[in-house]
Amino acid sequence: MHEYTSTVRVWGLSCPGFPEEVSRARRWTRDILRGSPLADDAELIVSELSANAILHTASGRERGSFHLTVAVSAQVVTVSVTDAGGTGTIPKIEHQDQDQDAEGGRGLGMVSTLAHRVVVHQGQAGHTVTAELFTDARRGGHLC
């Protein structure tokens, strides 16, 4: 199949901003990517991005929510989490090599290590963090 006519499949899940929803988002992602060599990395990324949305934005407040999107093609798995905003800062990718004992601040750095590309978009209603995991097309493997 020609790469410009290949099919992309997209799934979306909206979750209330409760901590237990992080595990639901992980399971949902794992079910979509069952059998994919990228499933473990995608699941870990979803866990981190969902937890960040709940902990650091209005998504974790009363009546808050976050939205998860998983898109799959033969070339890439894309995972996006959109939070409810409510903070004055944009999520930043930081690698904290200096303070190995710090309890936080490494999440997006870990995501950027697992993913081939991470993009942060600021919208009117919140932030969307997108992580892309590229398949190895040279081996001819198809994801799903």
PyMOL commands that set and color helices and strands:
alter all, ss='L'
color gray80, all
select helices_A, chain A and resi 20-32+39-56+58-60+107-114+137-139
alter helices_A, ss='H'
color red, helices_A
select strands_A, chain A and resi 9-16+65-72+76-82+117-122+127-134
alter strands_A, ss='S'
color yellow, strands_A
deselect
rebuild
show_as cartoon
